[in-house]
């Protein structure tokens, strides 16, 4: 009987240890990784240039086409 009680106690202790280990694992999962902040590259402002469309079409339909 004493041996059975000892075995029962040992089993209970083992189960408690397993539960503790599981709890520890859960705590580890809760830790969030700190996200590294990406440095934003400053865009160089280009000087305002006239676009092709703002200058108008290259070929004017009313001008005579000289080959």
mmCIF file of the N, C-alpha and C atoms, coordinates in Angstrom:
data_MODEL
# 
_entry.id   MODEL 
# 
loop_
_atom_site.group_PDB 
_atom_site.id 
_atom_site.type_symbol 
_atom_site.label_atom_id 
_atom_site.label_alt_id 
_atom_site.label_comp_id 
_atom_site.label_asym_id 
_atom_site.label_entity_id 
_atom_site.label_seq_id 
_atom_site.pdbx_PDB_ins_code 
_atom_site.Cartn_x 
_atom_site.Cartn_y 
_atom_site.Cartn_z 
_atom_site.occupancy 
_atom_site.B_iso_or_equiv 
_atom_site.pdbx_formal_charge 
_atom_site.auth_seq_id 
_atom_site.auth_comp_id 
_atom_site.auth_asym_id 
_atom_site.auth_atom_id 
_atom_site.pdbx_PDB_model_num 
ATOM 1   N N  . UNK A 1 1  ? 0.836  -1.217 0.000   1.00 0.00 ? 1  UNK A N  1 
ATOM 2   C CA . UNK A 1 1  ? 0.000  0.000  0.000   1.00 0.00 ? 1  UNK A CA 1 
ATOM 3   C C  . UNK A 1 1  ? 0.867  1.263  0.000   1.00 0.00 ? 1  UNK A C  1 
ATOM 4   N N  . UNK A 1 2  ? 1.904  1.254  0.824   1.00 0.00 ? 2  UNK A N  1 
ATOM 5   C CA . UNK A 1 2  ? 2.775  2.435  0.890   1.00 0.00 ? 2  UNK A CA 1 
ATOM 6   C C  . UNK A 1 2  ? 3.427  2.703  -0.459  1.00 0.00 ? 2  UNK A C  1 
ATOM 7   N N  . UNK A 1 3  ? 3.854  1.616  -1.134  1.00 0.00 ? 3  UNK A N  1 
ATOM 8   C CA . UNK A 1 3  ? 4.490  1.774  -2.442  1.00 0.00 ? 3  UNK A CA 1 
ATOM 9   C C  . UNK A 1 3  ? 3.513  2.381  -3.444  1.00 0.00 ? 3  UNK A C  1 
ATOM 10  N N  . UNK A 1 4  ? 2.250  1.910  -3.402  1.00 0.00 ? 4  UNK A N  1 
ATOM 11  C CA . UNK A 1 4  ? 1.239  2.452  -4.308  1.00 0.00 ? 4  UNK A CA 1 
ATOM 12  C C  . UNK A 1 4  ? 1.029  3.938  -4.056  1.00 0.00 ? 4  UNK A C  1 
ATOM 13  N N  . UNK A 1 5  ? 0.988  4.320  -2.752  1.00 0.00 ? 5  UNK A N  1 
ATOM 14  C CA . UNK A 1 5  ? 0.810  5.730  -2.406  1.00 0.00 ? 5  UNK A CA 1 
ATOM 15  C C  . UNK A 1 5  ? 1.988  6.556  -2.927  1.00 0.00 ? 5  UNK A C  1 
ATOM 16  N N  . UNK A 1 6  ? 3.192  6.000  -2.759  1.00 0.00 ? 6  UNK A N  1 
ATOM 17  C CA . UNK A 1 6  ? 4.386  6.712  -3.226  1.00 0.00 ? 6  UNK A CA 1 
ATOM 18  C C  . UNK A 1 6  ? 4.317  6.915  -4.742  1.00 0.00 ? 6  UNK A C  1 
ATOM 19  N N  . UNK A 1 7  ? 3.947  5.831  -5.453  1.00 0.00 ? 7  UNK A N  1 
ATOM 20  C CA . UNK A 1 7  ? 3.842  5.926  -6.905  1.00 0.00 ? 7  UNK A CA 1 
ATOM 21  C C  . UNK A 1 7  ? 2.793  6.965  -7.298  1.00 0.00 ? 7  UNK A C  1 
ATOM 22  N N  . UNK A 1 8  ? 1.670  6.955  -6.596  1.00 0.00 ? 8  UNK A N  1 
ATOM 23  C CA . UNK A 1 8  ? 0.595  7.920  -6.872  1.00 0.00 ? 8  UNK A CA 1 
ATOM 24  C C  . UNK A 1 8  ? 1.084  9.341  -6.667  1.00 0.00 ? 8  UNK A C  1 
ATOM 25  N N  . UNK A 1 9  ? 1.822  9.574  -5.561  1.00 0.00 ? 9  UNK A N  1 
ATOM 26  C CA . UNK A 1 9  ? 2.345  10.918 -5.276  1.00 0.00 ? 9  UNK A CA 1 
ATOM 27  C C  . UNK A 1 9  ? 3.334  11.339 -6.357  1.00 0.00 ? 9  UNK A C  1 
ATOM 28  N N  . UNK A 1 10 ? 4.194  10.384 -6.750  1.00 0.00 ? 10 UNK A N  1 
ATOM 29  C CA . UNK A 1 10 ? 5.188  10.703 -7.782  1.00 0.00 ? 10 UNK A CA 1 
ATOM 30  C C  . UNK A 1 10 ? 4.504  11.077 -9.090  1.00 0.00 ? 10 UNK A C  1 
ATOM 31  N N  . UNK A 1 11 ? 3.451  10.330 -9.444  1.00 0.00 ? 11 UNK A N  1 
ATOM 32  C CA . UNK A 1 11 ? 2.716  10.621 -10.670 1.00 0.00 ? 11 UNK A CA 1 
ATOM 33  C C  . UNK A 1 11 ? 2.091  12.015 -10.607 1.00 0.00 ? 11 UNK A C  1 
ATOM 34  N N  . UNK A 1 12 ? 1.519  12.330 -9.427  1.00 0.00 ? 12 UNK A N  1 
ATOM 35  C CA . UNK A 1 12 ? 0.907  13.649 -9.264  1.00 0.00 ? 12 UNK A CA 1 
ATOM 36  C C  . UNK A 1 12 ? 1.958  14.749 -9.433  1.00 0.00 ? 12 UNK A C  1 
ATOM 37  N N  . UNK A 1 13 ? 3.133  14.508 -8.825  1.00 0.00 ? 13 UNK A N  1 
ATOM 38  C CA . UNK A 1 13 ? 4.204  15.501 -8.928  1.00 0.00 ? 13 UNK A CA 1 
ATOM 39  C C  . UNK A 1 13 ? 4.633  15.674 -10.384 1.00 0.00 ? 13 UNK A C  1 
ATOM 40  N N  . UNK A 1 14 ? 4.742  14.560 -11.089 1.00 0.00 ? 14 UNK A N  1 
ATOM 41  C CA . UNK A 1 14 ? 5.129  14.632 -12.494 1.00 0.00 ? 14 UNK A CA 1 
ATOM 42  C C  . UNK A 1 14 ? 4.100  15.421 -13.300 1.00 0.00 ? 14 UNK A C  1 
ATOM 43  N N  . UNK A 1 15 ? 2.825  15.165 -13.020 1.00 0.00 ? 15 UNK A N  1 
ATOM 44  C CA . UNK A 1 15 ? 1.760  15.887 -13.728 1.00 0.00 ? 15 UNK A CA 1 
ATOM 45  C C  . UNK A 1 15 ? 1.843  17.382 -13.436 1.00 0.00 ? 15 UNK A C  1 
ATOM 46  N N  . UNK A 1 16 ? 2.102  17.724 -12.157 1.00 0.00 ? 16 UNK A N  1 
ATOM 47  C CA . UNK A 1 16 ? 2.217  19.144 -11.782 1.00 0.00 ? 16 UNK A CA 1 
ATOM 48  C C  . UNK A 1 16 ? 3.390  19.786 -12.518 1.00 0.00 ? 16 UNK A C  1 
ATOM 49  N N  . UNK A 1 17 ? 4.519  19.045 -12.577 1.00 0.00 ? 17 UNK A N  1 
ATOM 50  C CA . UNK A 1 17 ? 5.691  19.579 -13.272 1.00 0.00 ? 17 UNK A CA 1 
ATOM 51  C C  . UNK A 1 17 ? 5.373  19.813 -14.748 1.00 0.00 ? 17 UNK A C  1 
ATOM 52  N N  . UNK A 1 18 ? 4.674  18.860 -15.366 1.00 0.00 ? 18 UNK A N  1 
ATOM 53  C CA . UNK A 1 18 ? 4.301  19.007 -16.779 1.00 0.00 ? 18 UNK A CA 1 
ATOM 54  C C  . UNK A 1 18 ? 3.426  20.234 -16.968 1.00 0.00 ? 18 UNK A C  1 
ATOM 55  N N  . UNK A 1 19 ? 2.462  20.415 -16.042 1.00 0.00 ? 19 UNK A N  1 
ATOM 56  C CA . UNK A 1 19 ? 1.569  21.576 -16.141 1.00 0.00 ? 19 UNK A CA 1 
ATOM 57  C C  . UNK A 1 19 ? 2.374  22.864 -16.035 1.00 0.00 ? 19 UNK A C  1 
ATOM 58  N N  . UNK A 1 20 ? 3.334  22.890 -15.089 1.00 0.00 ? 20 UNK A N  1 
ATOM 59  C CA . UNK A 1 20 ? 4.161  24.081 -14.904 1.00 0.00 ? 20 UNK A CA 1 
ATOM 60  C C  . UNK A 1 20 ? 4.942  24.372 -16.171 1.00 0.00 ? 20 UNK A C  1 
ATOM 61  N N  . UNK A 1 21 ? 5.501  23.306 -16.777 1.00 0.00 ? 21 UNK A N  1 
ATOM 62  C CA . UNK A 1 21 ? 6.275  23.484 -18.000 1.00 0.00 ? 21 UNK A CA 1 
ATOM 63  C C  . UNK A 1 21 ? 5.381  24.036 -19.108 1.00 0.00 ? 21 UNK A C  1 
ATOM 64  N N  . UNK A 1 22 ? 4.167  23.516 -19.222 1.00 0.00 ? 22 UNK A N  1 
ATOM 65  C CA . UNK A 1 22 ? 3.228  23.991 -20.237 1.00 0.00 ? 22 UNK A CA 1 
ATOM 66  C C  . UNK A 1 22 ? 2.924  25.468 -20.017 1.00 0.00 ? 22 UNK A C  1 
ATOM 67  N N  . UNK A 1 23 ? 2.708  25.851 -18.758 1.00 0.00 ? 23 UNK A N  1 
ATOM 68  C CA . UNK A 1 23 ? 2.412  27.248 -18.444 1.00 0.00 ? 23 UNK A CA 1 
ATOM 69  C C  . UNK A 1 23 ? 3.579  28.130 -18.854 1.00 0.00 ? 23 UNK A C  1 
ATOM 70  N N  . UNK A 1 24 ? 4.809  27.663 -18.560 1.00 0.00 ? 24 UNK A N  1 
ATOM 71  C CA . UNK A 1 24 ? 5.986  28.446 -18.919 1.00 0.00 ? 24 UNK A CA 1 
ATOM 72  C C  . UNK A 1 24 ? 6.046  28.637 -20.428 1.00 0.00 ? 24 UNK A C  1 
ATOM 73  N N  . UNK A 1 25 ? 5.747  27.571 -21.180 1.00 0.00 ? 25 UNK A N  1 
ATOM 74  C CA . UNK A 1 25 ? 5.767  27.662 -22.637 1.00 0.00 ? 25 UNK A CA 1 
ATOM 75  C C  . UNK A 1 25 ? 4.751  28.697 -23.108 1.00 0.00 ? 25 UNK A C  1 
ATOM 76  N N  . UNK A 1 26 ? 3.566  28.705 -22.484 1.00 0.00 ? 26 UNK A N  1 
ATOM 77  C CA . UNK A 1 26 ? 2.528  29.665 -22.877 1.00 0.00 ? 26 UNK A CA 1 
ATOM 78  C C  . UNK A 1 26 ? 3.024  31.088 -22.633 1.00 0.00 ? 26 UNK A C  1 
ATOM 79  N N  . UNK A 1 27 ? 3.724  31.299 -21.509 1.00 0.00 ? 27 UNK A N  1 
ATOM 80  C CA . UNK A 1 27 ? 4.226  32.630 -21.202 1.00 0.00 ? 27 UNK A CA 1 
ATOM 81  C C  . UNK A 1 27 ? 5.217  33.080 -22.264 1.00 0.00 ? 27 UNK A C  1 
ATOM 82  N N  . UNK A 1 28 ? 6.040  32.126 -22.727 1.00 0.00 ? 28 UNK A N  1 
ATOM 83  C CA . UNK A 1 28 ? 7.020  32.474 -23.750 1.00 0.00 ? 28 UNK A CA 1 
ATOM 84  C C  . UNK A 1 28 ? 6.328  32.917 -25.026 1.00 0.00 ? 28 UNK A C  1 
ATOM 85  N N  . UNK A 1 29 ? 5.210  32.279 -25.366 1.00 0.00 ? 29 UNK A N  1 
ATOM 86  C CA . UNK A 1 29 ? 4.475  32.621 -26.586 1.00 0.00 ? 29 UNK A CA 1 
ATOM 87  C C  . UNK A 1 29 ? 3.924  34.037 -26.513 1.00 0.00 ? 29 UNK A C  1 
ATOM 88  N N  . UNK A 1 30 ? 3.587  34.495 -25.298 1.00 0.00 ? 30 UNK A N  1 
ATOM 89  C CA . UNK A 1 30 ? 2.973  35.812 -25.144 1.00 0.00 ? 30 UNK A CA 1 
ATOM 90  C C  . UNK A 1 30 ? 3.939  36.935 -25.474 1.00 0.00 ? 30 UNK A C  1 
ATOM 91  N N  . UNK A 1 31 ? 5.253  36.660 -25.378 1.00 0.00 ? 31 UNK A N  1 
ATOM 92  C CA . UNK A 1 31 ? 6.238  37.713 -25.641 1.00 0.00 ? 31 UNK A CA 1 
ATOM 93  C C  . UNK A 1 31 ? 6.162  38.123 -27.104 1.00 0.00 ? 31 UNK A C  1 
ATOM 94  N N  . UNK A 1 32 ? 6.003  39.413 -27.350 1.00 0.00 ? 32 UNK A N  1 
ATOM 95  C CA . UNK A 1 32 ? 5.926  39.914 -28.716 1.00 0.00 ? 32 UNK A CA 1 
ATOM 96  C C  . UNK A 1 32 ? 7.283  40.471 -29.112 1.00 0.00 ? 32 UNK A C  1 
ATOM 97  N N  . UNK A 1 33 ? 7.656  40.219 -30.366 1.00 0.00 ? 33 UNK A N  1 
ATOM 98  C CA . UNK A 1 33 ? 8.913  40.760 -30.869 1.00 0.00 ? 33 UNK A CA 1 
ATOM 99  C C  . UNK A 1 33 ? 8.722  42.239 -31.154 1.00 0.00 ? 33 UNK A C  1 
ATOM 100 N N  . UNK A 1 34 ? 9.707  43.019 -30.769 1.00 0.00 ? 34 UNK A N  1 
ATOM 101 C CA . UNK A 1 34 ? 9.637  44.448 -31.040 1.00 0.00 ? 34 UNK A CA 1 
ATOM 102 C C  . UNK A 1 34 ? 9.923  44.663 -32.517 1.00 0.00 ? 34 UNK A C  1 
ATOM 103 N N  . UNK A 1 35 ? 9.032  45.368 -33.184 1.00 0.00 ? 35 UNK A N  1 
ATOM 104 C CA . UNK A 1 35 ? 9.209  45.637 -34.600 1.00 0.00 ? 35 UNK A CA 1 
ATOM 105 C C  . UNK A 1 35 ? 10.226 46.751 -34.771 1.00 0.00 ? 35 UNK A C  1 
ATOM 106 N N  . UNK A 1 36 ? 11.179 46.533 -35.680 1.00 0.00 ? 36 UNK A N  1 
ATOM 107 C CA . UNK A 1 36 ? 12.162 47.564 -35.954 1.00 0.00 ? 36 UNK A CA 1 
ATOM 108 C C  . UNK A 1 36 ? 11.509 48.636 -36.809 1.00 0.00 ? 36 UNK A C  1 
ATOM 109 N N  . UNK A 1 37 ? 11.671 49.888 -36.386 1.00 0.00 ? 37 UNK A N  1 
ATOM 110 C CA . UNK A 1 37 ? 11.092 50.985 -37.149 1.00 0.00 ? 37 UNK A CA 1 
ATOM 111 C C  . UNK A 1 37 ? 11.953 51.229 -38.378 1.00 0.00 ? 37 UNK A C  1 
ATOM 112 N N  . UNK A 1 38 ? 11.306 51.214 -39.547 1.00 0.00 ? 38 UNK A N  1 
ATOM 113 C CA . UNK A 1 38 ? 12.028 51.467 -40.785 1.00 0.00 ? 38 UNK A CA 1 
ATOM 114 C C  . UNK A 1 38 ? 12.185 52.972 -40.961 1.00 0.00 ? 38 UNK A C  1 
ATOM 115 N N  . UNK A 1 39 ? 13.402 53.375 -41.253 1.00 0.00 ? 39 UNK A N  1 
ATOM 116 C CA . UNK A 1 39 ? 13.642 54.802 -41.470 1.00 0.00 ? 39 UNK A CA 1 
ATOM 117 C C  . UNK A 1 39 ? 13.105 55.176 -42.845 1.00 0.00 ? 39 UNK A C  1 
ATOM 118 N N  . UNK A 1 40 ? 12.265 56.192 -42.880 1.00 0.00 ? 40 UNK A N  1 
ATOM 119 C CA . UNK A 1 40 ? 11.705 56.644 -44.154 1.00 0.00 ? 40 UNK A CA 1 
ATOM 120 C C  . UNK A 1 40 ? 12.752 57.453 -44.892 1.00 0.00 ? 40 UNK A C  1 
ATOM 121 N N  . UNK A 1 41 ? 12.974 57.075 -46.159 1.00 0.00 ? 41 UNK A N  1 
ATOM 122 C CA . UNK A 1 41 ? 13.920 57.820 -46.971 1.00 0.00 ? 41 UNK A CA 1 
ATOM 123 C C  . UNK A 1 41 ? 13.249 59.101 -47.436 1.00 0.00 ? 41 UNK A C  1 
ATOM 124 N N  . UNK A 1 42 ? 13.970 60.214 -47.251 1.00 0.00 ? 42 UNK A N  1 
ATOM 125 C CA . UNK A 1 42 ? 13.412 61.489 -47.691 1.00 0.00 ? 42 UNK A CA 1 
ATOM 126 C C  . UNK A 1 42 ? 13.511 61.577 -49.205 1.00 0.00 ? 42 UNK A C  1 
ATOM 127 N N  . UNK A 1 43 ? 12.372 61.836 -49.852 1.00 0.00 ? 43 UNK A N  1 
ATOM 128 C CA . UNK A 1 43 ? 12.362 61.947 -51.300 1.00 0.00 ? 43 UNK A CA 1 
ATOM 129 C C  . UNK A 1 43 ? 12.892 63.324 -51.677 1.00 0.00 ? 43 UNK A C  1 
ATOM 130 N N  . UNK A 1 44 ? 13.844 63.320 -52.619 1.00 0.00 ? 44 UNK A N  1 
ATOM 131 C CA . UNK A 1 44 ? 14.387 64.586 -53.087 1.00 0.00 ? 44 UNK A CA 1 
ATOM 132 C C  . UNK A 1 44 ? 13.342 65.257 -53.980 1.00 0.00 ? 44 UNK A C  1 
ATOM 133 N N  . UNK A 1 45 ? 13.054 66.502 -53.663 1.00 0.00 ? 45 UNK A N  1 
ATOM 134 C CA . UNK A 1 45 ? 12.059 67.225 -54.460 1.00 0.00 ? 45 UNK A CA 1 
ATOM 135 C C  . UNK A 1 45 ? 12.686 67.613 -55.788 1.00 0.00 ? 45 UNK A C  1 
ATOM 136 N N  . UNK A 1 46 ? 12.072 67.152 -56.872 1.00 0.00 ? 46 UNK A N  1 
ATOM 137 C CA . UNK A 1 46 ? 12.570 67.489 -58.198 1.00 0.00 ? 46 UNK A CA 1 
ATOM 138 C C  . UNK A 1 46 ? 12.080 68.892 -58.551 1.00 0.00 ? 46 UNK A C  1 
ATOM 139 N N  . UNK A 1 47 ? 12.901 69.612 -59.276 1.00 0.00 ? 47 UNK A N  1 
ATOM 140 C CA . UNK A 1 47 ? 12.487 70.946 -59.716 1.00 0.00 ? 47 UNK A CA 1 
ATOM 141 C C  . UNK A 1 47 ? 11.335 70.784 -60.695 1.00 0.00 ? 47 UNK A C  1 
ATOM 142 N N  . UNK A 1 48 ? 10.358 71.691 -60.608 1.00 0.00 ? 48 UNK A N  1 
ATOM 143 C CA . UNK A 1 48 ? 9.204  71.544 -61.502 1.00 0.00 ? 48 UNK A CA 1 
ATOM 144 C C  . UNK A 1 48 ? 9.612  71.690 -62.954 1.00 0.00 ? 48 UNK A C  1 
ATOM 145 N N  . UNK A 1 49 ? 9.320  70.658 -63.743 1.00 0.00 ? 49 UNK A N  1 
ATOM 146 C CA . UNK A 1 49 ? 9.659  70.711 -65.173 1.00 0.00 ? 49 UNK A CA 1 
ATOM 147 C C  . UNK A 1 49 ? 8.357  70.606 -65.959 1.00 0.00 ? 49 UNK A C  1 
ATOM 148 N N  . UNK A 1 50 ? 8.373  71.182 -67.121 1.00 0.00 ? 50 UNK A N  1 
ATOM 149 C CA . UNK A 1 50 ? 7.157  71.141 -67.927 1.00 0.00 ? 50 UNK A CA 1 
ATOM 150 C C  . UNK A 1 50 ? 7.035  69.762 -68.562 1.00 0.00 ? 50 UNK A C  1 
ATOM 151 N N  . UNK A 1 51 ? 5.870  69.190 -68.456 1.00 0.00 ? 51 UNK A N  1 
ATOM 152 C CA . UNK A 1 51 ? 5.651  67.871 -69.061 1.00 0.00 ? 51 UNK A CA 1 
ATOM 153 C C  . UNK A 1 51 ? 5.314  68.054 -70.535 1.00 0.00 ? 51 UNK A C  1 
ATOM 154 N N  . UNK A 1 52 ? 5.433  66.956 -71.287 1.00 0.00 ? 52 UNK A N  1 
ATOM 155 C CA . UNK A 1 52 ? 5.180  67.022 -72.727 1.00 0.00 ? 52 UNK A CA 1 
ATOM 156 C C  . UNK A 1 52 ? 3.739  67.462 -72.989 1.00 0.00 ? 52 UNK A C  1 
ATOM 157 N N  . UNK A 1 53 ? 2.809  66.989 -72.176 1.00 0.00 ? 53 UNK A N  1 
ATOM 158 C CA . UNK A 1 53 ? 1.401  67.320 -72.412 1.00 0.00 ? 53 UNK A CA 1 
ATOM 159 C C  . UNK A 1 53 ? 1.129  68.800 -72.164 1.00 0.00 ? 53 UNK A C  1 
ATOM 160 N N  . UNK A 1 54 ? 1.817  69.385 -71.169 1.00 0.00 ? 54 UNK A N  1 
ATOM 161 C CA . UNK A 1 54 ? 1.561  70.793 -70.871 1.00 0.00 ? 54 UNK A CA 1 
ATOM 162 C C  . UNK A 1 54 ? 2.098  71.682 -71.988 1.00 0.00 ? 54 UNK A C  1 
ATOM 163 N N  . UNK A 1 55 ? 3.144  71.205 -72.725 1.00 0.00 ? 55 UNK A N  1 
ATOM 164 C CA . UNK A 1 55 ? 3.689  71.978 -73.832 1.00 0.00 ? 55 UNK A CA 1 
ATOM 165 C C  . UNK A 1 55 ? 2.820  71.859 -75.083 1.00 0.00 ? 55 UNK A C  1 
ATOM 166 N N  . UNK A 1 56 ? 1.944  70.861 -75.068 1.00 0.00 ? 56 UNK A N  1 
ATOM 167 C CA . UNK A 1 56 ? 1.059  70.673 -76.211 1.00 0.00 ? 56 UNK A CA 1 
ATOM 168 C C  . UNK A 1 56 ? 1.582  69.567 -77.111 1.00 0.00 ? 56 UNK A C  1 
ATOM 169 N N  . UNK A 1 57 ? 0.760  69.131 -78.047 1.00 0.00 ? 57 UNK A N  1 
ATOM 170 C CA . UNK A 1 57 ? 1.193  68.051 -78.941 1.00 0.00 ? 57 UNK A CA 1 
ATOM 171 C C  . UNK A 1 57 ? 2.338  68.488 -79.821 1.00 0.00 ? 57 UNK A C  1 
ATOM 172 N N  . UNK A 1 58 ? 3.248  67.520 -80.127 1.00 0.00 ? 58 UNK A N  1 
ATOM 173 C CA . UNK A 1 58 ? 4.427  67.865 -80.927 1.00 0.00 ? 58 UNK A CA 1 
ATOM 174 C C  . UNK A 1 58 ? 4.022  68.242 -82.353 1.00 0.00 ? 58 UNK A C  1 
ATOM 175 N N  . UNK A 1 59 ? 3.041  67.502 -82.880 1.00 0.00 ? 59 UNK A N  1 
ATOM 176 C CA . UNK A 1 59 ? 2.630  67.793 -84.263 1.00 0.00 ? 59 UNK A CA 1 
ATOM 177 C C  . UNK A 1 59 ? 1.268  68.490 -84.245 1.00 0.00 ? 59 UNK A C  1 
ATOM 178 N N  . UNK A 1 60 ? 1.197  69.607 -84.889 1.00 0.00 ? 60 UNK A N  1 
ATOM 179 C CA . UNK A 1 60 ? -0.071 70.326 -84.948 1.00 0.00 ? 60 UNK A CA 1 
ATOM 180 C C  . UNK A 1 60 ? -0.782 69.947 -86.242 1.00 0.00 ? 60 UNK A C  1 
ATOM 181 N N  . UNK A 1 61 ? -2.031 69.592 -86.097 1.00 0.00 ? 61 UNK A N  1 
ATOM 182 C CA . UNK A 1 61 ? -2.765 69.093 -87.276 1.00 0.00 ? 61 UNK A CA 1 
ATOM 183 C C  . UNK A 1 61 ? -2.972 70.197 -88.313 1.00 0.00 ? 61 UNK A C  1 
ATOM 184 N N  . UNK A 1 62 ? -3.018 71.452 -87.879 1.00 0.00 ? 62 UNK A N  1 
ATOM 185 C CA . UNK A 1 62 ? -3.296 72.509 -88.856 1.00 0.00 ? 62 UNK A CA 1 
ATOM 186 C C  . UNK A 1 62 ? -2.039 72.974 -89.604 1.00 0.00 ? 62 UNK A C  1 
ATOM 187 N N  . UNK A 1 63 ? -0.857 72.542 -89.115 1.00 0.00 ? 63 UNK A N  1 
ATOM 188 C CA . UNK A 1 63 ? 0.365  72.910 -89.840 1.00 0.00 ? 63 UNK A CA 1 
ATOM 189 C C  . UNK A 1 63 ? 0.561  71.949 -91.017 1.00 0.00 ? 63 UNK A C  1 
ATOM 190 N N  . UNK A 1 64 ? 1.038  72.446 -92.110 1.00 0.00 ? 64 UNK A N  1 
ATOM 191 C CA . UNK A 1 64 ? 1.282  71.546 -93.255 1.00 0.00 ? 64 UNK A CA 1 
ATOM 192 C C  . UNK A 1 64 ? 2.419  70.576 -92.933 1.00 0.00 ? 64 UNK A C  1 
ATOM 193 N N  . UNK A 1 65 ? 2.215  69.299 -93.218 1.00 0.00 ? 65 UNK A N  1 
ATOM 194 C CA . UNK A 1 65 ? 3.222  68.276 -92.902 1.00 0.00 ? 65 UNK A CA 1 
ATOM 195 C C  . UNK A 1 65 ? 4.300  68.292 -93.968 1.00 0.00 ? 65 UNK A C  1 
ATOM 196 N N  . UNK A 1 66 ? 5.505  68.638 -93.544 1.00 0.00 ? 66 UNK A N  1 
ATOM 197 C CA . UNK A 1 66 ? 6.622  68.646 -94.507 1.00 0.00 ? 66 UNK A CA 1 
ATOM 198 C C  . UNK A 1 66 ? 7.432  67.366 -94.276 1.00 0.00 ? 66 UNK A C  1 
ATOM 199 N N  . UNK A 1 67 ? 7.542  66.512 -95.260 1.00 0.00 ? 67 UNK A N  1 
ATOM 200 C CA . UNK A 1 67 ? 8.271  65.265 -95.071 1.00 0.00 ? 67 UNK A CA 1 
ATOM 201 C C  . UNK A 1 67 ? 9.779  65.481 -94.957 1.00 0.00 ? 67 UNK A C  1 
# 
